[in-house]
Amino acid sequence: MGYKVVVSFESLRKVQLQERKAPSLSGLGKDFYSECRSYFSELDSRGSPDALRELSNARDVLKNVFFMRRQKLLWKVLRDLENNSVSSDDLASEEKQLYTSVLKLLNDFESSVASSPKPALLKPELVDAKFLVDLPEFVWVDSVNYGPFKQGEVVQLKKELSVFLKEKNVVEA
């Protein structure tokens, strides 16, 4: 489980270094980002040049931490889906929300694709083609055997194949 971090510039730097070193997400307290917001608000309210400089630097560090964690979190979702082991432990509450949302979207997507035997987007467009010459059986770029075809025969072919054969004066479409 995550640990509670008392947010300061030094603690943000430690988190940043942990994220750089570790291949997976390091544990953060569930209130990590809200504690960062409180820390930033406190620095901003001071208004001194030193506090504003620290605020700017701390925001940069947090932004870097956020980008590293976001990438790791997305990889975690993909791994967890693949391994069928979902766990949002050690995530800040905002990260848990992102994790579960992305997980649900990917699950829904996978279900919709898996439930459709041939998604409409994957169905090739077919066109009628009349053969102008006899053509023996051949294998085209899609690794499918076609033919043999006789002169005058009309068949439905994938549009790309029909265009290719038309360019070679083998069919008229």
Sequence and secondary structure as in RCSB ss.txt:
>XXXX:A:sequence
MGYKVVVSFESLRKVQLQERKAPSLSGLGKDFYSECRSYFSELDSRGSPDALRELSNARDVLKNVFFMRRQKLLW
KVLRDLENNSVSSDDLASEEKQLYTSVLKLLNDFESSVASSPKPALLKPELVDAKFLVDLPEFVWVDSVNYGPFK
QGEVVQLKKELSVFLKEKNVVEA
>XXXX:A:secstr
        HHHHHHHHHHHHH SS     TTHHHHHHHHHHHHHHH  HHHHHHHHHHHHHHHHHHHHHHHHHHH
HHHHHHHHT    TT  HHHHHHHHHHHHHHHHHHHHHHHSSS GGGS  EEEEEESS B  EE TTS EE  B 
TT EEEEEHHHHHHHHHTTSEE 
